[in-house]
Amino acid sequence: MQKFDVVVIGAGGAGMMCAIHAGRRGRKVALVDHATVIGRKILISGGGRCNFTNLYAGPDNYVSSNPHFAKSALSRFSPGDFIEMVENHQIAYHEKKLGQLFCDGSAQQIVDLLVHESEKAGVAFFKGRVVKEVVKDDGFLIHTNSETFSCQSLVIATGGLSIPQIGATGFGYSIAQQFDIKVVETAPALDGFNFGSADLSKFKELTGVSVDSIVSVKKVAFRENILFTHTGLSGPASLQASLYWKKGDPIAINIAPDIDPVAYFNERFADGSNKEVKNILAEIIPRRLAEILCQMENIKGNISELSEVKMRSLTSKLEDWQITPTGTVGYRKAEVTRGGIDTNALSSTTMEVKKVPGLYFIGEVVDVTGQLGGYNFQWAWASGHAAGLAV
Ligand SMILES: Cc1cc2nc3c(=O)[nH]c(=O)nc-3n(C[C@H](O)[C@H](O)[C@H](O)COP(=O)(O)OP(=O)(O)OC[C@H]3O[C@@H](n4cnc5c(N)ncnc54)[C@H](O)[C@@H]3O)c2cc1C
């Protein structure tokens, strides 16, 4: 039997951050993971450069059944706190856009930082351990494929269901079920949209076309690129929208966000240039998209031949193209899992389960999901820090 004060299951960003802060407080900490490579999600994040935080991260950047839950943890561990750790490790970084901070070099530097700080805080790593059973006694017993751990505080930091290919599991949700803790329905998010066959038959020639757009779902709107794919839509603006999307919701796309399309066409009527409509469109959107739009609207010929009705229909496609996706691509591609451990069950200060003293949930397994752009790591750091000070 291996005795520890704290066992953290899941050595991702949240788990390591919790272990570091608990270890610094003198707690004897074990980090247990079924993977043999530490921090694989970090390694693949941000295209291999890890978008490790966002300068503007705040509660409004997160989706949760309780939008206030994340406030306490986020306010006690800010983007500046993580930046300080990055700078202390001489990791060069840059702001790519919109407050998103990336390593200049590689995401491996962030993993190395976390492993180094964990080891400095005396944390013991147990890799390749498959947890067979968790038993509650005075504290907790964790039976694995190779040894049994006992601890007073047990932290579940096993993340969500996204990218099962690199070891994501529903372990955290099973533990919630074991202790009768509610789980808010989970869904893949920060994910591409799939379209039905009728829409795809129109768009398939657009695969690979990217355009600056505003994508809206209900009242939430994001302006960044969209990318047409062979199954639907991807690109940052659609990934962002997927966080707010539920099955049956239409999405609205404005593919010419800097232009008032009606005014634009009226000006082109007035200037008498009498060009082909698709060429006029190609001045403001990618040519392939202009051609497909004209095909869809059955518009041929010059602007002088464009009826008022067709012009209205075309301009409404430009600024408010409504499509109802059939779904998202799914967990094998989604960056995160929306939903998770119901925040009503947890203390927002410590992440401890109110009705099971000593049991904690942190990171992505909790029903707090960030937008694209470094917010999810900031939640992993902040929730890990909050629990690390309490376990
Ligand atoms: C492709 C991709 C790119 C991303 N890029 C970014 C980005 O640039 N910026 C950003 O903010 N967010 C990004 N994210 C999201 C971010 O990676 C996650 O939100 C974050 O890693 C969650 O941290 P976590 O510690 O809660 O969980 P994870 O990082 O998923 O860690 C969970 C750990 O638990 C272990 N585990 C799982 N099940 C078990 C089990 N049964 N037994 C033992 N161990 C188990 C896993 O092996 C893993 O080590 C990206 C996600 C993906 C998929």
Ligand as a Chemical Component Dictionary entry (heavy atoms), coordinates in Angstrom:
data_LIG
# 
_chem_comp.id                   LIG 
_chem_comp.type                 NON-POLYMER 
_chem_comp.pdbx_formal_charge   0 
_chem_comp.three_letter_code    LIG 
# 
loop_
_chem_comp_atom.comp_id 
_chem_comp_atom.atom_id 
_chem_comp_atom.alt_atom_id 
_chem_comp_atom.type_symbol 
_chem_comp_atom.charge 
_chem_comp_atom.model_Cartn_x 
_chem_comp_atom.model_Cartn_y 
_chem_comp_atom.model_Cartn_z 
_chem_comp_atom.pdbx_ordinal 
LIG C1  C1  C 0 -6.292 19.270 -30.442 1  
LIG C2  C2  C 0 -6.521 20.112 -29.218 2  
LIG C3  C3  C 0 -5.937 21.361 -29.138 3  
LIG C4  C4  C 0 -6.174 22.157 -28.020 4  
LIG N1  N1  N 0 -5.545 23.368 -27.947 5  
LIG C5  C5  C 0 -5.769 24.150 -26.866 6  
LIG C6  C6  C 0 -5.075 25.388 -26.734 7  
LIG O1  O1  O 0 -4.185 25.715 -27.530 8  
LIG N2  N2  N 0 -5.397 26.181 -25.663 9  
LIG C7  C7  C 0 -6.316 25.791 -24.708 10 
LIG O2  O2  O 0 -6.574 26.554 -23.769 11 
LIG N3  N3  N 0 -6.929 24.602 -24.792 12 
LIG C8  C8  C 0 -6.670 23.757 -25.830 13 
LIG N4  N4  N 0 -7.277 22.549 -25.894 14 
LIG C9  C9  C 0 -8.111 22.114 -24.756 15 
LIG C10 C10 C 0 -7.204 21.678 -23.590 16 
LIG O3  O3  O 0 -6.214 20.801 -24.093 17 
LIG C11 C11 C 0 -7.992 20.985 -22.484 18 
LIG O4  O4  O 0 -9.109 21.735 -22.112 19 
LIG C12 C12 C 0 -7.085 20.764 -21.273 20 
LIG O5  O5  O 0 -5.989 19.954 -21.640 21 
LIG C13 C13 C 0 -7.852 20.112 -20.137 22 
LIG O6  O6  O 0 -6.941 19.836 -19.103 23 
LIG P1  P1  P 0 -7.270 18.703 -18.044 24 
LIG O7  O7  O 0 -6.047 18.593 -17.203 25 
LIG O8  O8  O 0 -8.568 18.958 -17.395 26 
LIG O9  O9  O 0 -7.461 17.364 -18.894 27 
LIG P2  P2  P 0 -6.453 16.605 -19.860 28 
LIG O10 O10 O 0 -5.400 17.499 -20.372 29 
LIG O11 O11 O 0 -7.307 15.892 -20.846 30 
LIG O12 O12 O 0 -5.721 15.545 -18.912 31 
LIG C14 C14 C 0 -6.397 14.435 -18.417 32 
LIG C15 C15 C 0 -5.382 13.403 -18.002 33 
LIG O13 O13 O 0 -6.086 12.321 -17.406 34 
LIG C16 C16 C 0 -5.606 11.103 -17.906 35 
LIG N5  N5  N 0 -6.681 10.106 -17.823 36 
LIG C17 C17 C 0 -7.822 10.070 -18.518 37 
LIG N6  N6  N 0 -8.542 9.009  -18.166 38 
LIG C18 C18 C 0 -7.825 8.353  -17.202 39 
LIG C19 C19 C 0 -8.039 7.171  -16.449 40 
LIG N7  N7  N 0 -9.136 6.421  -16.636 41 
LIG N8  N8  N 0 -7.099 6.786  -15.569 42 
LIG C20 C20 C 0 -5.951 7.517  -15.388 43 
LIG N9  N9  N 0 -5.696 8.643  -16.087 44 
LIG C21 C21 C 0 -6.638 9.058  -16.975 45 
LIG C22 C22 C 0 -5.170 11.411 -19.324 46 
LIG O14 O14 O 0 -4.187 10.468 -19.778 47 
LIG C23 C23 C 0 -4.613 12.816 -19.170 48 
LIG O15 O15 O 0 -3.241 12.804 -18.877 49 
LIG C24 C24 C 0 -7.033 21.708 -26.978 50 
LIG C25 C25 C 0 -7.589 20.439 -27.056 51 
LIG C26 C26 C 0 -7.332 19.638 -28.154 52 
LIG C27 C27 C 0 -7.946 18.261 -28.195 53 
# 
loop_
_chem_comp_bond.comp_id 
_chem_comp_bond.atom_id_1 
_chem_comp_bond.atom_id_2 
_chem_comp_bond.value_order 
_chem_comp_bond.pdbx_ordinal 
LIG C1  C2  SING 1  
LIG C2  C3  SING 2  
LIG C2  C26 DOUB 3  
LIG C3  C4  DOUB 4  
LIG C4  N1  SING 5  
LIG C4  C24 SING 6  
LIG N1  C5  DOUB 7  
LIG C5  C6  SING 8  
LIG C5  C8  SING 9  
LIG C6  O1  DOUB 10 
LIG C6  N2  SING 11 
LIG N2  C7  SING 12 
LIG C7  O2  DOUB 13 
LIG C7  N3  SING 14 
LIG N3  C8  DOUB 15 
LIG C8  N4  SING 16 
LIG N4  C9  SING 17 
LIG N4  C24 SING 18 
LIG C9  C10 SING 19 
LIG C10 O3  SING 20 
LIG C10 C11 SING 21 
LIG C11 O4  SING 22 
LIG C11 C12 SING 23 
LIG C12 O5  SING 24 
LIG C12 C13 SING 25 
LIG C13 O6  SING 26 
LIG O6  P1  SING 27 
LIG P1  O7  DOUB 28 
LIG P1  O8  SING 29 
LIG P1  O9  SING 30 
LIG O9  P2  SING 31 
LIG P2  O10 DOUB 32 
LIG P2  O11 SING 33 
LIG P2  O12 SING 34 
LIG O12 C14 SING 35 
LIG C14 C15 SING 36 
LIG C15 O13 SING 37 
LIG C15 C23 SING 38 
LIG O13 C16 SING 39 
LIG C16 N5  SING 40 
LIG C16 C22 SING 41 
LIG N5  C17 SING 42 
LIG N5  C21 SING 43 
LIG C17 N6  DOUB 44 
LIG N6  C18 SING 45 
LIG C18 C19 SING 46 
LIG C18 C21 DOUB 47 
LIG C19 N7  SING 48 
LIG C19 N8  DOUB 49 
LIG N8  C20 SING 50 
LIG C20 N9  DOUB 51 
LIG N9  C21 SING 52 
LIG C22 O14 SING 53 
LIG C22 C23 SING 54 
LIG C23 O15 SING 55 
LIG C24 C25 DOUB 56 
LIG C25 C26 SING 57 
LIG C26 C27 SING 58 
# 
